Amino acid sequence: MRRIPLGRSGLEVPELCLGTMTWGTQNTLEEAHEQIDMALDHGVDFIDTAEMYPVNPVSAENVGRTESIIGEWFARTGRRGDVILATKITGANGGFVRAGAGISSAAIREAVEGSLRRLQTDYIDLYQLHWPNRGSYHFRQNWDFDPSGQNREQTLDHMRDVLGELQRQVAAGRIRHVGLSNESAWGTAMWLRLAEEMGAPRMVSIQNEYSLLCRLFDTDLAELGVNEDVTLLAYSPLAAGLLSGKYAPDVTPPGSRRSLNPELGGRITPRVWPAIDAYGAIAERHGLSLPQMALAWLRTRPFATSAIFGATRPEHVKTAVESTALALGPEVLAEISAAHKAHPMPF
């Protein structure tokens, strides 16, 4: 499997990353461990989690359960050194995590300690800020995003406070590298500038939603990523299953994510179905699997990208791994570009 640089960290990660947010609700401990074993067998040694996982649903009794499941795998197998482990501290309005208090130096100390305990490890390879305290245009908030209430100097002071604590955590060996999630181009640029001024850890990655159906990253963030060596960790590369081919307006398989979250986080709109049909028709014309085409397309992007795929069954891991052998030709890519122009931002 092809490996890509993780920013300027010196660390290389595979082009696929195993997502874990269903472990503890939709997946049992045994199923999660089977997924880890299968992923490692195929060269996917990159696992992403978060202190607030699992989801579907997020609840007070479940917070931290996914990290504990991963920790049990480390304890059982003794293979911590075989995994590049990423986790995240929950941002403001995180609900059941620290009463939604958000990210601060004190919160980082508490969160890192909790994650290390649950994960049964003494270090985290990549520690990410799940979303910014000041708010975000992600999760469909781009339609009415309003930054006018932000206070620039307060934001920069907050960033300095956070970077100082991240620097202490790196110096103590508890975390190796740091990254962002659900950030903007301006926010990322400020984190990078302040880290350089302070001699603090540099953000090596940004974990944002990105797929054939969600391409907000393609402009300013793409340029920033290329020029500043910030690697995209693309979550929901199959648009929460919409690009798997399993859904239709009147079709929702039992036990699927849509059966638990009917609107799929705002992704179900009247415009999304024609877009899915357009991409599905391209795959069919060229004898391709739609989900594998969607994953293979990510590998053609002009910026460093590792796709975080979720799996509720072993065959989902197999589908993702097999997509790495698929090379999309110029004709397919041209048709994908035409479909994107015809169906921009369908949700």
Protein Blocks (a to p, Z undefined) as FASTA:
>chain_A
ZZddehjnopacdfbdcdfklgoplpcfklmmmmmmmmmmnopacdcddfkbcehiadfk
lgoklmmmmmmmmmmnopmmmpccddddddehkljngghnopcfklmmmmmmmmmmmnop
abdfbdcdfbafkbpfeehllmmgcfklpcfklmmmmmmmmmmmmmmmmmnopambdcde
hiafklmmmmmmmmmmnopacdfbdcddddfklcklmmmmmmmmmmnopacddehklgno
lmnopacfklccehiaklmmmngnolacfklmmmmmmmmmmmmmnopafklmmmmmmmmp
cbdcddddddfbfklmmmmmmmmmpccdfklmmmmmmmmmmmgckZZ
